[in-house]
Amino acid sequence: MKKIVEKYQRISGNDRSFDLSYWQAQGDRAIFEAVNEMLRDYMLLRGYHADEFRIQRTIESFRKT
């Protein structure tokens, strides 16, 4: 079962310390997965139908210019 962490505050509050400490505690992999999920949601909302995101595609050719 996942641990749920919440903080209640006014929307007008600019205290981001909770967000910073939460995401720093999650680690790099969890941050990357969250960003990937947000990008997928954005692509779906905008109507894009990409099988893979640009960041995950493999390199087909590489040349030095």
TARA-V25538 format. One record per residue. OMEGA is omega in whole degrees, 0 to 359 (NA if undefined). D_LAST is the distance of its C-alpha to the last C-alpha in Angstrom with 1 decimal. Layout:
omega->OMEGA d_last->D_LAST
omega->OMEGA d_last->D_LAST
//
This chain:
omega->181 d_last->51.7
omega->176 d_last->49.1
omega->180 d_last->50.1
omega->180 d_last->50.1
omega->182 d_last->49.7
omega->173 d_last->50.7
omega->179 d_last->51.3
omega->178 d_last->53.3
omega->177 d_last->53.0
omega->179 d_last->53.2
omega->182 d_last->50.2
omega->180 d_last->50.3
omega->181 d_last->49.9
omega->181 d_last->46.6
omega->182 d_last->47.0
omega->184 d_last->43.9
omega->178 d_last->44.9
omega->180 d_last->46.0
omega->181 d_last->42.7
omega->181 d_last->40.7
omega->179 d_last->43.0
omega->184 d_last->43.1
omega->176 d_last->39.3
omega->179 d_last->38.9
omega->183 d_last->41.6
omega->181 d_last->39.9
omega->186 d_last->36.8
omega->184 d_last->33.1
omega->180 d_last->33.6
omega->178 d_last->36.3
omega->179 d_last->34.3
omega->179 d_last->31.3
omega->178 d_last->33.8
omega->178 d_last->35.4
omega->179 d_last->32.2
omega->179 d_last->31.3
omega->178 d_last->34.9
omega->178 d_last->34.7
omega->177 d_last->31.4
omega->178 d_last->33.2
omega->179 d_last->36.2
omega->181 d_last->34.2
omega->179 d_last->32.5
omega->180 d_last->35.9
omega->180 d_last->37.5
omega->177 d_last->34.9
omega->178 d_last->35.3
omega->181 d_last->31.9
omega->179 d_last->32.0
omega->177 d_last->28.8
omega->180 d_last->29.4
omega->175 d_last->26.9
omega->181 d_last->25.4
omega->182 d_last->21.7
omega->184 d_last->21.9
omega->182 d_last->23.5
omega->178 d_last->21.4
omega->180 d_last->19.8
omega->179 d_last->16.1
omega->178 d_last->16.1
omega->182 d_last->12.7
omega->177 d_last->9.7
omega->180 d_last->6.4
omega->181 d_last->3.8
omega->NA d_last->0.0
//
